[in-house]
Amino acid sequence: MTSRRHLNLMALMREIEEPSKVYNRSVRQASAAFTDSPEWDRAVGRGNAALDEVEKAVRAWVAKHPESSTMPDGFEQKACVTVGCAVCGYRYDEAEFVMHFPSIAEASGHTVGDGWDELKDSRVLCMRGDEKHDELRASIGVVDPV
C-alpha cells in the first residue's frame, strides 16, 4: 500500500512533469542552435524559466511536507556553525571543546572577541603569528575592531 508521503510525492512529480519537459526541450533546442544566437537565447530563457518553476514547486512541497522526525522524545537536531582558522584549520575550542554557534555572526563575534582576526573576506585567523598567517593578514586585510 502506498503511504501518504508517497502519494504526495507522486502529486509533486505530476506538477513538475510539464516544466521538466519544457526544460529538456529547451536543452535540445539550445544545443542545436549557435551559441549567443537569438534561438539559443530563447531556448536558454525558456529552460531557465522552467527550472525556476520546478524549484518553486519543490520548495513549496518541502515546506508543506516536512520530514517526519525519527528521533526519540527529548532529542532535537539543529544545524550549527563551527569555526576553523583559514590558514591552519585550528578549530576554535577556547572552552576546551569545539564550540557550536547558531549563526556565522555569533561565531565570528566570539572568535574575534577572543583575539582572532577577522579578514575583510569574512574568514577568521587564529592568533598564530607565523609567515603564512601574517601573509594572509597582509594580502586580504584585517577588519578593524570597532
C-alpha beads as a LAMMPS data file, in Angstrom:
LAMMPS data file: protein, C-alpha beads

146 atoms
145 bonds

1 atom types
1 bond types

-500.0 500.0 xlo xhi
-500.0 500.0 ylo yhi
-500.0 500.0 zlo zhi

Masses

1 110.0

Atoms # bond

1 1 1 0.000 0.000 0.000
2 1 1 1.303 3.454 -0.861
3 1 1 1.952 5.812 2.032
4 1 1 0.529 9.325 2.243
5 1 1 4.027 10.738 1.709
6 1 1 4.445 8.692 -1.484
7 1 1 1.096 9.908 -2.762
8 1 1 2.201 13.475 -2.087
9 1 1 5.473 12.846 -3.917
10 1 1 3.565 11.453 -6.888
11 1 1 1.476 14.639 -6.952
12 1 1 4.693 16.690 -6.968
13 1 1 6.023 14.603 -9.859
14 1 1 2.867 15.341 -11.851
15 1 1 3.193 19.053 -11.019
16 1 1 6.765 19.293 -12.292
17 1 1 6.290 16.967 -15.278
18 1 1 5.421 19.720 -17.777
19 1 1 8.152 22.190 -16.733
20 1 1 10.626 19.291 -16.837
21 1 1 9.596 18.532 -20.418
22 1 1 9.942 22.224 -21.309
23 1 1 13.417 22.258 -19.793
24 1 1 14.504 19.128 -21.696
25 1 1 13.150 20.534 -24.987
26 1 1 14.972 23.792 -24.316
27 1 1 18.257 21.960 -23.747
28 1 1 17.861 20.142 -27.075
29 1 1 16.976 23.389 -28.857
30 1 1 19.889 25.268 -27.307
31 1 1 22.327 22.522 -28.259
32 1 1 21.083 22.663 -31.871
33 1 1 21.465 26.454 -32.098
34 1 1 24.559 28.584 -32.347
35 1 1 25.724 29.997 -29.025
36 1 1 24.565 33.575 -28.467
37 1 1 22.112 33.383 -31.357
38 1 1 18.508 34.556 -30.828
39 1 1 17.333 30.910 -30.954
40 1 1 19.891 29.905 -28.323
41 1 1 18.928 32.869 -26.109
42 1 1 15.215 31.962 -26.334
43 1 1 15.892 28.286 -25.562
44 1 1 18.067 29.147 -22.576
45 1 1 15.466 31.628 -21.315
46 1 1 12.679 29.029 -21.564
47 1 1 14.891 26.424 -19.881
48 1 1 15.771 28.743 -17.018
49 1 1 12.115 29.704 -16.536
50 1 1 11.160 26.019 -16.464
51 1 1 13.846 25.263 -13.865
52 1 1 12.612 28.183 -11.771
53 1 1 9.109 26.698 -11.925
54 1 1 10.411 23.278 -10.848
55 1 1 12.384 24.828 -7.989
56 1 1 9.361 26.804 -6.793
57 1 1 7.177 23.681 -6.798
58 1 1 9.775 21.585 -4.958
59 1 1 10.399 24.265 -2.325
60 1 1 6.655 24.651 -1.748
61 1 1 6.277 20.873 -1.449
62 1 1 9.119 20.589 1.068
63 1 1 7.657 23.432 3.158
64 1 1 4.224 21.786 3.120
65 1 1 5.538 18.256 3.837
66 1 1 8.407 18.487 6.339
67 1 1 10.400 15.364 7.070
68 1 1 8.903 13.429 9.937
69 1 1 11.225 13.078 12.909
70 1 1 12.619 9.688 13.795
71 1 1 14.440 10.974 16.862
72 1 1 13.473 9.866 20.359
73 1 1 11.480 12.233 22.564
74 1 1 13.691 14.852 24.127
75 1 1 16.242 14.834 21.305
76 1 1 16.458 17.617 18.790
77 1 1 18.694 18.002 15.752
78 1 1 19.799 21.510 14.816
79 1 1 22.208 22.991 12.317
80 1 1 25.103 24.935 13.776
81 1 1 28.276 26.775 12.833
82 1 1 31.775 25.830 13.958
83 1 1 34.892 27.866 13.200
84 1 1 38.355 26.984 11.977
85 1 1 41.345 29.152 11.135
86 1 1 41.514 29.964 7.410
87 1 1 45.232 29.097 7.322
88 1 1 45.947 26.191 9.637
89 1 1 42.427 24.869 10.238
90 1 1 42.777 25.075 14.035
91 1 1 39.272 24.664 15.432
92 1 1 38.017 27.368 17.768
93 1 1 37.912 25.486 21.065
94 1 1 38.609 28.133 23.686
95 1 1 36.159 26.456 26.079
96 1 1 38.130 23.163 25.894
97 1 1 35.743 21.785 23.263
98 1 1 34.837 22.797 19.728
99 1 1 32.120 25.389 20.154
100 1 1 28.896 25.391 18.150
101 1 1 27.099 28.628 17.288
102 1 1 23.641 29.355 15.881
103 1 1 24.951 31.798 13.243
104 1 1 28.062 32.960 11.412
105 1 1 27.742 36.386 13.027
106 1 1 27.744 34.935 16.538
107 1 1 30.630 32.567 15.727
108 1 1 32.670 35.396 14.252
109 1 1 31.890 37.639 17.209
110 1 1 33.129 35.029 19.701
111 1 1 36.348 34.282 17.831
112 1 1 37.186 37.953 17.269
113 1 1 36.299 38.712 20.883
114 1 1 38.847 36.089 21.946
115 1 1 41.639 37.624 19.870
116 1 1 41.243 36.010 16.461
117 1 1 41.440 38.293 13.419
118 1 1 38.536 38.735 11.024
119 1 1 39.684 39.151 7.438
120 1 1 37.927 41.529 5.055
121 1 1 36.515 38.497 3.178
122 1 1 34.843 37.290 6.456
123 1 1 37.231 34.422 7.163
124 1 1 38.997 34.325 10.532
125 1 1 42.569 33.612 11.584
126 1 1 43.736 32.194 14.877
127 1 1 46.301 34.091 16.919
128 1 1 49.358 32.387 15.389
129 1 1 51.852 34.850 14.022
130 1 1 53.831 32.727 11.597
131 1 1 54.630 33.642 7.979
132 1 1 51.531 32.055 6.403
133 1 1 49.121 33.691 8.861
134 1 1 50.801 37.089 8.559
135 1 1 50.866 36.824 4.753
136 1 1 47.093 36.280 4.614
137 1 1 46.504 39.127 7.060
138 1 1 48.532 41.426 4.810
139 1 1 47.128 40.256 1.452
140 1 1 43.399 40.170 2.358
141 1 1 43.412 42.718 5.144
142 1 1 42.052 42.548 8.672
143 1 1 38.760 44.166 9.679
144 1 1 39.446 46.944 12.140
145 1 1 37.940 46.213 15.545
146 1 1 35.057 48.514 16.448

Bonds

1 1 1 2
2 1 2 3
3 1 3 4
4 1 4 5
5 1 5 6
6 1 6 7
7 1 7 8
8 1 8 9
9 1 9 10
10 1 10 11
11 1 11 12
12 1 12 13
13 1 13 14
14 1 14 15
15 1 15 16
16 1 16 17
17 1 17 18
18 1 18 19
19 1 19 20
20 1 20 21
21 1 21 22
22 1 22 23
23 1 23 24
24 1 24 25
25 1 25 26
26 1 26 27
27 1 27 28
28 1 28 29
29 1 29 30
30 1 30 31
31 1 31 32
32 1 32 33
33 1 33 34
34 1 34 35
35 1 35 36
36 1 36 37
37 1 37 38
38 1 38 39
39 1 39 40
40 1 40 41
41 1 41 42
42 1 42 43
43 1 43 44
44 1 44 45
45 1 45 46
46 1 46 47
47 1 47 48
48 1 48 49
49 1 49 50
50 1 50 51
51 1 51 52
52 1 52 53
53 1 53 54
54 1 54 55
55 1 55 56
56 1 56 57
57 1 57 58
58 1 58 59
59 1 59 60
60 1 60 61
61 1 61 62
62 1 62 63
63 1 63 64
64 1 64 65
65 1 65 66
66 1 66 67
67 1 67 68
68 1 68 69
69 1 69 70
70 1 70 71
71 1 71 72
72 1 72 73
73 1 73 74
74 1 74 75
75 1 75 76
76 1 76 77
77 1 77 78
78 1 78 79
79 1 79 80
80 1 80 81
81 1 81 82
82 1 82 83
83 1 83 84
84 1 84 85
85 1 85 86
86 1 86 87
87 1 87 88
88 1 88 89
89 1 89 90
90 1 90 91
91 1 91 92
92 1 92 93
93 1 93 94
94 1 94 95
95 1 95 96
96 1 96 97
97 1 97 98
98 1 98 99
99 1 99 100
100 1 100 101
101 1 101 102
102 1 102 103
103 1 103 104
104 1 104 105
105 1 105 106
106 1 106 107
107 1 107 108
108 1 108 109
109 1 109 110
110 1 110 111
111 1 111 112
112 1 112 113
113 1 113 114
114 1 114 115
115 1 115 116
116 1 116 117
117 1 117 118
118 1 118 119
119 1 119 120
120 1 120 121
121 1 121 122
122 1 122 123
123 1 123 124
124 1 124 125
125 1 125 126
126 1 126 127
127 1 127 128
128 1 128 129
129 1 129 130
130 1 130 131
131 1 131 132
132 1 132 133
133 1 133 134
134 1 134 135
135 1 135 136
136 1 136 137
137 1 137 138
138 1 138 139
139 1 139 140
140 1 140 141
141 1 141 142
142 1 142 143
143 1 143 144
144 1 144 145
145 1 145 146
